[in-house]
Amino acid sequence: MNLQDISGQRQLAFMQQFDYIREAGTPAEHKAAEAITKELASFGVTGVLEPFTIDTYAVDKVTFTVTEPYEKTYTVAAYGRCGSTPPEGVEAPFLYAENGDDISLAYAAGKIVMVNGPMRPDLYQKVVTAGAVGFLTIGGTPIDTGADRTPEGRALPRLKETPIQGAVLHHLDAIEIVERGASRARLVVRQHETQATSHNVIATIAGSDLADQVLTLTAHYDSVPAGKGAYDNMAGAAIIMELCRYFAAHPPRRTLQFIWFGAEEKGLLGSRHFVTKHEEELSRHQFNMNVDLAGQLVGGTVVGVTGDIAICHVIEYMAREIGLGLSTKHMVWSSDSNCFAWKGVPAMTLNRDGFGMHTRHDTLDLISPWSLQRSAQILGYIADRIANITAMPFPRTIPQEFAETLSRQFNR
């Protein structure tokens, strides 16, 4: 691969088309999907829009009020997908349980519990088991001002049962509540489920003598409602667009599929839809190369590998060949690569450190063409070597402990 064919400036120019919020299932996300297909067509590649339905939610009302020993209503944001309280809410004693440790939660029965959060499934189950009747988590920082003072909503993954409801409170309000000795509070969360349509965009570059074997290069293009998602993850979308352009001009031996996933921020819904809809084809898939979080200049590049440990060694060797630094982590990574690994396809996610994820600060102003070029060169070199090597340099296996973790994650 000629690394000089990769342009960071071209990637940045592509990203400038998407300087808006692209929440899954909205017209803005659909607009972005169509723009991706238009960019593909500009260099002769057909992009196929594959729609899928997402189950989402709409918040109708959320309030949190301390009722004893003083009365004050605080601005909060609801946790989605946790159901609704009764219309009048839940009023109960209040407890700050810090990190949700077992000692603190021993006193949680019948109380509204505040934890440092975020509320992940394992912590949610602990709080429920402890007998809490509602929960708060803490967001933001003690130096926030202005718009950053408003807490951002979060959502639970889809769980079979959600017996208690919750909300996010800002860090500074949490400090005030604890310092003033809040002992009783009322929480109201009202929301309803709804459906929307998201899209994956799929482009295929056929291989030559090894065309029956497929490698995927993937990234999500949706954003959270709070910000424009340049770092997370339009930069990743730009990187695989640049590589699609390169491989369209330099077809490899193995087939390459480029996929821009929708609805990643809603719980990996686009990639989950893809691996479910195309499950019969996955026996041909050898490796998934995903990008999630990229484009900022100062930071380190990490490749999270969910597959055989040999993949880490191969990637590190290839990085040494071109003298571009990175580190690898052998683990289940929290991104679209998980869906491929769940279905038995070894996977990796390329990730670069950065600032502002899931906030209004995640903007194009912080994106560096140097960083975009560098990450695309690393990923492109790995993809080129694997796409053209005669025999795959690592086994197509998922370690048992990873498979068990993924099964719990996707089947709960």
PyMOL commands that set and color helices and strands:
alter all, ss='L'
color gray80, all
select helices_A, chain A and resi 3-5+8-18+27-42+102-105+121-129+146-149+171-179+230-249+269-277+279-284+310-322+337-342+364-366+369-388+400-411
alter helices_A, ss='H'
color red, helices_A
select strands_A, chain A and resi 48-68+72-74+76-80+90-96+112-115+134-139+154-155+165-170+184-205+210-220+254-261+285-291+301-306+327-330+347-352
alter strands_A, ss='S'
color yellow, strands_A
deselect
rebuild
show_as cartoon
